[in-house]
Amino acid sequence: MRVNDVLKGKQIQEIVTITPDATVADLVALMAQHNVGAVIVSSDGAALDGIVSERDVVRHLGDDSGILDRTVSTIMTAEVHTCEGTDDVTELMQLMTDRRIRHVPALTDGALTGVVSIGDVVKSRIGELEFERDQLSQYVHTS
């Protein structure tokens, strides 16, 4: 299975972005509005300047009670691990496990095409396993 297959299976395919100069309070509201755990940081809505997740917000809340008034750029991850739409999902799972990350932006020819979460990967893997189980069950019962 490829990353593009996972992206096609997502219920919500919208890429949620925020500018680096928006406040963390704006970020939290945006995440709640779209029910997402991570947002792409982009100065123009297309470029990948960074990524920011719920974890980033929570980690900074403990250190800085005024974090909600700061800019997203102060808490975002600027060195973003990405994947290609043609990458194998097994490789993506390995990247997520090794780097301990839950959201990976997907690119096609350098353009942002989606964000894959660990939940998306797990859901696709469960779907594959259920399909294989059903095929084996059908084979056993028709033999």
Residue pairs with C-beta under 8 A, 6 or more apart in sequence:
1 88
1 89
1 124
1 128
2 85
2 86
2 87
2 88
2 89
3 83
3 84
3 85
3 86
3 87
3 88
3 89
3 92
3 106
3 116
4 85
4 86
4 106
4 108
4 113
5 89
5 124
6 89
6 116
6 120
6 121
6 124
7 13
7 85
7 106
7 113
7 114
7 116
7 120
9 120
9 123
9 124
9 127
10 114
10 120
12 34
12 35
12 36
13 114
14 34
15 40
15 112
15 113
15 114
15 115
16 30
16 31
16 34
16 36
16 39
16 40
17 39
17 40
17 41
17 42
17 45
18 26
18 27
18 30
18 39
18 40
18 41
18 42
18 52
18 72
19 41
19 42
19 43
19 72
20 41
20 43
20 49
20 50
20 71
20 72
20 73
20 76
21 71
21 72
21 73
22 71
22 72
23 68
23 69
23 70
23 71
23 72
24 57
24 60
24 67
24 68
24 69
24 70
24 71
24 72
24 74
24 75
25 68
25 69
26 72
27 39
27 52
27 57
27 72
28 57
28 68
30 39
31 37
31 39
31 54
37 53
37 54
37 102
37 103
37 117
38 51
38 52
38 53
38 54
38 102
38 103
38 115
38 117
39 51
39 52
39 53
40 48
40 50
40 51
40 105
40 112
40 115
41 48
41 49
41 50
41 51
41 52
41 72
41 73
41 76
42 48
42 49
42 112
43 49
46 111
46 112
48 80
48 82
48 105
48 107
48 112
49 76
49 78
50 73
50 76
50 77
50 78
50 80
51 76
51 77
51 80
51 103
51 105
52 72
52 75
52 76
52 77
53 77
53 102
53 103
55 102
56 75
56 76
56 77
57 67
57 75
59 75
60 67
60 70
60 74
60 75
61 67
64 70
67 74
67 75
80 105
81 95
81 99
81 101
81 104
82 104
82 105
82 106
82 107
83 91
83 92
83 95
83 104
83 105
83 106
83 107
83 116
84 106
84 107
84 108
85 106
85 107
85 108
85 113
85 114
86 108
89 121
89 124
89 125
92 104
92 116
92 121
93 121
93 125
95 101
95 104
96 102
96 104
96 118
96 121
102 117
102 118
103 115
103 116
103 117
103 118
104 115
104 116
105 112
105 114
105 115
105 116
106 112
106 113
106 114
106 115
106 116
107 113
